[in-house]
Amino acid sequence: MTDQLIQSIVTFFQDKIPNELTVFIISVLPVLELRGGLIAAKLLDMNIIRAFIVCYLGNMLPIPFILLFLRKIFDLMRKSKKLGKIVGKLEHKAEKHRKTIDKYGAWGLLVLVAIPLPGTGGWTGALVAEIMDIKFKKALPIIALGVLIAGFIVGALFYGLLGNVI
């Protein structure tokens, strides 16, 4: 499903905006993030280094804002019945990672962000860090490193090992 979504976005923007902007937009989006951006970059036949930089910057752009403003946004959203339910679901998602983070601390958060699987990544890491009261100064570099590691893994898969498959 994610691959189809990425392909749809690439097709929609192709020949309308520069490839780098398409990849950047995909990398900013939750769920798709850097992983989706790198897949799109490969579909658009972008150079791996340029693609990696664009995807990394796109994925990291919202993270400081999430860490700084998520609680305030959640407080506002709780005033609405429908939006309050969304907040509850997001908090529940973050709570599922509490044992791991409590047990492994920064390493747990790093692994959560670095492993390129659905439900992990920079957005989830920032959500978990904020819900668990991990300070901005500690959370941001951990998340940045996790996104970097995820980028190396996905980049190796789609530009290296699987490069000839897609």
Steps between C-alpha positions, in 0.01 A plus 500: 500500500779741589675426171180580311462825691858600420452412134177705492671805650795467260263469203291797617800734535710367212576769244321760719765568761869407528570142606682624809188683618285191445743293707518771768119514531476123534776502765316757711181292514432280802515125432689547171786714635857444379427139404227601259709787371789270413267261318359795304851627426592160358184499286600846376855378433658758733862483605529321838694778672262775389202278584636419845559866588156610377325213681690554825423872506136435414460238771670715764314824420188428711681327790602809703147639463348175619731493800433864586127535435336158516367539855345838424341365183368193684353723773313701236387186319361350823239776508332334201336162544617363163850645519529387861453141382789542256718629783406197709597263218833674446576496872410130512737435209780679686424314824552166323870591481532606866646170629771499236593863560490456879720190475751620240468877526661692215596174326135395493398829339787473252397149394134606472597772253779315318323178409319573173172322568140625493415685821858606564698804391558862587134594547435206732826561684409864558151401617643243743769738624245773569248270669776354717640843593840447338657843483538673163881522532521124551224387262594703190853360452380144568221535244738665251742209534217247470374660179857498367537126575160422344611695194818293467301177530233599247754662270709181499193292425354710220817637345728209577378150565157541338602775258457281196167357616297822505 
